[in-house]
Amino acid sequence: MREQLTSKPVLTLAVARQIAAAAEAEALKNGWNVVIAILDDSASLIYLQRMDGVQLASIDIAVAKAASAVKYRRPTKAFEEALVGGRQAILALPHAMPVEGGLPLNCNGWTVGAIGVSGVQADQDGEIAKAGMSALTALPSDKP
């Protein structure tokens, strides 16, 4: 039966820290203070970083963005664009956060977690999240 089980990559704390560090570097480069949340594939918090001076609400928002991205396996910007396009039904989807700044983290074809960023304008949150995601894609792959 063991040969029937699938192996999949797992997001570790060390990798979550690398992702957050890349996101933080982008935020610092632009003078933006934000909250960075890294969740695993079960939408459980692995790492949270709140930069100085960020509003407290950004903690919950960053976590919600990451949870939406991992649960739906898509960027939260997709929900935002649908809502702007008139798809009001987006608001009824459980845990769907229709604000840019949440991205799924993929490795070897698996969604291993997500990053959520909050604290500045949504497009700026998205820019920071992309910088964090790039740290994961820059890691060596086990896939041949």
Residue pairs with C-beta under 8 A, 6 or more apart in sequence:
8 108
8 110
8 112
9 107
9 108
9 110
9 112
9 142
10 40
10 41
10 112
11 38
11 40
11 41
11 46
11 105
11 107
11 112
11 113
13 46
13 47
15 136
15 139
16 38
16 46
16 47
16 113
17 47
18 135
18 136
18 139
19 38
19 47
19 105
19 115
19 132
19 133
19 135
19 136
20 36
20 38
20 47
20 49
20 115
20 132
21 135
22 131
22 132
22 134
22 135
23 34
23 36
23 115
23 117
23 128
23 129
23 131
23 132
23 135
24 36
24 49
24 51
25 131
26 127
26 128
26 131
26 132
27 33
27 34
27 36
27 51
27 117
27 119
27 128
30 124
30 127
32 119
32 120
32 124
32 128
33 51
33 52
33 53
33 54
33 119
33 120
34 51
34 54
34 58
34 62
34 117
34 118
34 119
34 120
34 125
34 128
35 48
35 49
35 50
35 51
35 54
35 58
35 59
35 61
35 62
35 117
35 118
35 119
36 47
36 48
36 49
36 51
36 62
36 115
36 116
36 117
36 128
36 132
37 45
37 47
37 48
37 59
37 62
37 63
37 65
37 66
37 115
37 116
37 117
38 45
38 46
38 47
38 48
38 66
38 105
38 113
38 114
38 115
38 132
39 45
39 46
39 63
39 66
39 67
39 70
39 113
39 114
39 115
39 116
40 46
40 70
40 112
40 113
41 70
41 110
41 111
41 112
41 113
43 66
43 67
43 70
43 71
43 114
45 63
46 113
48 59
48 62
48 63
50 58
50 59
51 119
54 118
54 119
55 119
57 118
58 118
58 119
59 118
61 97
61 99
61 101
61 116
61 118
62 101
62 116
62 117
62 118
62 119
63 116
64 95
64 97
64 102
64 116
65 76
65 97
65 99
65 101
65 102
65 114
65 116
65 117
65 118
65 125
65 129
66 102
66 113
66 114
66 115
66 116
67 95
67 97
67 102
67 114
67 116
68 76
68 79
68 95
68 96
68 97
68 102
68 114
68 116
69 75
69 76
69 97
69 102
69 103
69 104
69 114
69 115
69 116
70 104
70 105
70 111
70 113
70 114
71 95
72 79
72 93
72 95
72 96
73 104
73 111
74 104
75 100
75 102
75 103
75 104
75 126
76 96
76 97
76 98
76 99
76 100
76 101
76 102
76 103
76 116
77 100
77 101
77 126
79 90
79 93
79 96
79 97
79 98
79 99
80 98
80 99
80 100
80 122
82 90
82 98
83 90
83 91
83 98
90 96
90 98
91 98
99 122
99 125
100 122
100 123
100 125
100 126
101 116
101 117
101 118
101 122
101 125
101 126
101 128
101 129
102 114
102 115
102 116
102 117
102 129
103 114
103 115
103 126
103 129
103 130
103 132
103 133
104 111
104 113
104 114
105 111
105 112
105 113
105 114
105 115
105 133
105 136
106 112
106 136
107 136
107 139
107 141
108 141
108 142
108 143
109 143
115 129
115 132
115 133
116 129
117 125
117 126
117 128
117 129
117 132
118 125
119 125
120 128
